[in-house]
Amino acid sequence: MSTSKTRWQTLQQCHALAETVNGLYKTEVIHHQKPWKRMVDVELATLNWVDWFNNRRLLGSIGYVPPAEFEMAYYRNLEESAKVA
């Protein structure tokens, strides 16, 4: 019973995170840069925002580095730890 509760809580947290990111995207891109004349303009703005969010945004909780850089360092450290072990 506790396992399914944990899975349910995890699912709820994932949904909450997705809603937060979606709200941030709408605020920073969709509502801020309107009016949109063409769908391709929305698509390009979305691609640029996702690139910034993943590759250039400095995230304080991980040492003011972009998430993609932090992730690469994390996996590099895992590989190095595996070689030592």
C-alpha positions in Angstrom: 0.0 0.0 0.0 2.8 2.5 0.8 4.5 1.8 -2.5 1.4 2.9 -4.5 1.1 6.0 -2.3 4.7 6.9 -3.0 4.1 6.4 -6.7 1.0 8.6 -6.5 2.9 11.3 -4.6 5.7 11.2 -7.2 3.2 11.5 -10.0 1.6 14.5 -8.3 5.0 16.1 -7.9 5.8 15.6 -11.6 2.5 17.1 -12.6 3.1 20.1 -10.3 6.6 20.6 -11.7 5.2 20.4 -15.3 2.5 23.0 -14.5 5.1 25.3 -13.0 7.4 25.1 -16.0 4.4 25.5 -18.3 3.3 28.6 -16.4 6.8 30.1 -16.6 6.9 29.4 -20.3 3.5 31.1 -20.9 4.5 34.1 -18.8 7.9 34.6 -20.4 7.2 33.7 -24.0 3.5 33.5 -25.0 2.0 36.4 -23.1 5.1 38.6 -23.0 5.9 38.5 -26.7 2.3 38.6 -28.2 0.6 39.3 -30.5 1.7 36.3 -32.6 1.2 36.6 -36.3 2.3 33.1 -37.5 2.5 29.7 -35.8 6.1 29.4 -36.9 6.9 32.5 -34.8 5.6 30.7 -31.7 7.5 27.6 -32.6 10.8 29.5 -33.0 10.3 31.4 -29.8 9.5 28.1 -28.0 12.7 26.5 -29.4 14.8 29.5 -28.3 13.2 29.5 -24.8 13.8 25.7 -24.3 17.4 26.1 -25.4 17.9 28.9 -22.9 16.1 27.0 -20.2 18.2 23.9 -20.6 21.6 25.3 -21.7 22.1 28.9 -20.7 19.9 29.5 -17.6 22.0 29.8 -14.4 20.4 27.8 -11.7 21.4 28.9 -8.2 20.5 25.6 -6.5 23.2 23.8 -8.5 26.0 26.4 -8.2 24.9 29.0 -10.8 25.6 26.7 -13.8 23.3 25.8 -16.6 21.3 22.5 -16.0 22.9 20.8 -19.1 26.4 21.6 -17.8 25.5 20.3 -14.4 24.1 17.1 -15.8 27.2 16.5 -18.0 29.4 16.9 -14.9 27.2 14.6 -12.9 27.5 11.7 -15.4 31.2 12.4 -15.9 31.7 12.0 -12.1 29.7 8.8 -12.2 31.9 7.3 -14.9 35.0 8.3 -13.0 33.7 6.8 -9.8 32.9 3.6 -11.7 36.5 3.4 -13.1 37.9 3.8 -9.6 35.7 1.1 -8.1 
